[in-house]
Amino acid sequence: MVAKIRKAVFPVAGQGTRFLPATKVVPKELLPIIDKPLIQYAVEEAREAGIEEFIFVDSRGKSIIANHFDANPELEDILLAKGKYELLQTVQESTIPPGCAVYSRQEKALGLGHAIWCARKLIDNQPFAVLLPDDLFFYSPNCLKQLVDEYERFGGHMLAVHDVPIQDTEKYGILKITKDNGLTVIADTLVEKPKPIDAPSNVAIAGRYILSPVIFEALDKKIIGTGGEIQLTDAITATLDKVTCTGVRFKGKRFDCGSVNGWLQANIYLGLQREDINDFLLKYLQKLGFNCENDKI
Ligand code: UTP
């Protein structure tokens, strides 16, 4: 029987340069999609998938992420006194219970692999999940839960994957596949951001993983890869003589909210899904001259 996935790592130490000047002070992970910060969507996804301990790898200037998940008794008192019970519930639901959130610091943004390595002392030699908060997914069961469900069958490293247009391979970690079962694929190598001509497939990693703790043996070596960064993909490849690597073609929609275009799309998509906003947004888009029928978006 495989171990239950109880811990998740949220790397939030990046610079978010694609969102400057918004991210000069405000962490990218706190930018809202409608009215909820990106990082909270990822935490809620993890919680629904059974995660009990939330490990954030942050950097200087990002402490307000910890504040976001802390209780805010003054605000709660005000909302209670004013009878704003729904908002009170919203505020309370955004809190992570005491002792369940831990924070580790990445001194320098040396790459995603290095960010995960910064959580090594908090993992206890157990398999763990990784969620990149700028990737936002919509589906039920959610993306991490889909991985957790398949993990029981495969073990090892598990990655959320999707088929991308071949001209886009330079934006992703790409799998070299040895077996394609449709829903799942088995990989023996990962290549970070290859040019289309060098890409071993068009199956790309999205920002959800379950990793075996064996990953730290490779990350300990701090090997520099593509872009001068310590790449998680290289570390996964380096451990494939010890564990398998399974990609799960996730169901649902994904938005790359680390880019302005993806963030904008996610806001419009969610706005059209939400009953409290849908009518207003459709009317506004129609007023601007767009002929959008909700079911076609
Ligand atoms: P990105 O490359 O998308 O984030 O990393 P970034 O570097 O902040 O973005 P840009 O390109 O400058 O706009 C994906 C995730 O990995 C984290 C980021 O915070 C983001 O959540 N990350 C990346 C780290 O925590 N540390 C790193 O050294 C690199």
Boltz pocket constraint, residues with backbone or C-beta under 6 A from the ligand:
constraints:
  - pocket:
      binder: B
      contacts: [[A, 11], [A, 12], [A, 13], [A, 14], [A, 15], [A, 16], [A, 17], [A, 18], [A, 19], [A, 28], [A, 57], [A, 106], [A, 108], [A, 109], [A, 110], [A, 111], [A, 112], [A, 114], [A, 115], [A, 132], [A, 133], [A, 134], [A, 258]]
      max_distance: 6.0
